[in-house]
Amino acid sequence: MSAVLDELASVGKKVELLIRTRPMLLDPNDEMVLETAINGRADAIVTFNERDFRPAAARFRCSVVRPGKVVLGLAEETE
């Protein structure tokens, strides 16, 4: 698990929050995740909480993906 976190830290980038979209989600604690994805021009939000994120993320052409799918995709890339 440590190797995965180290890899994520090495490819991550700092995102400045310029656009505020609140409130768009049911859980106010999730708003910062959506705003970071929007401001960072993310292709996807990786979360177990697909139901809450999908409608709002779709407005910004951002997909929502479960963590297991991402991990499987990474494993396939290394084969």
C-alpha positions, 0 to 999 in steps of 0.5 A, a space after each residue: 500500500 505504501 508503494 501505491 501512495 508513494 506513486 500517487 504522490 510522485 505524479 500528483 499536482 498542486 491545484 489552486 482553487 479558483 472556481 467555487 461550485 458549492 453547494 452541488 453535493 448532498 454531503 458538504 464534506 465532499 464539495 472540496 473533492 469536486 472543486 479540486 477535480 474541476 479546478 485541476 481539470 481531472 478526467 475522473 474522480 475515484 471514489 466509492 461514492 458514485 451515486 452522490 458524485 456522478 450527477 455533479 461530475 457529469 456537468 463538468 465532463 468528469 467521470 466517476 470511477 470506483 477504486 477497484 476499477 482504477 487498480 485493475 487498470 493500473 495492474 493491466 498497464 504493468 503486465 
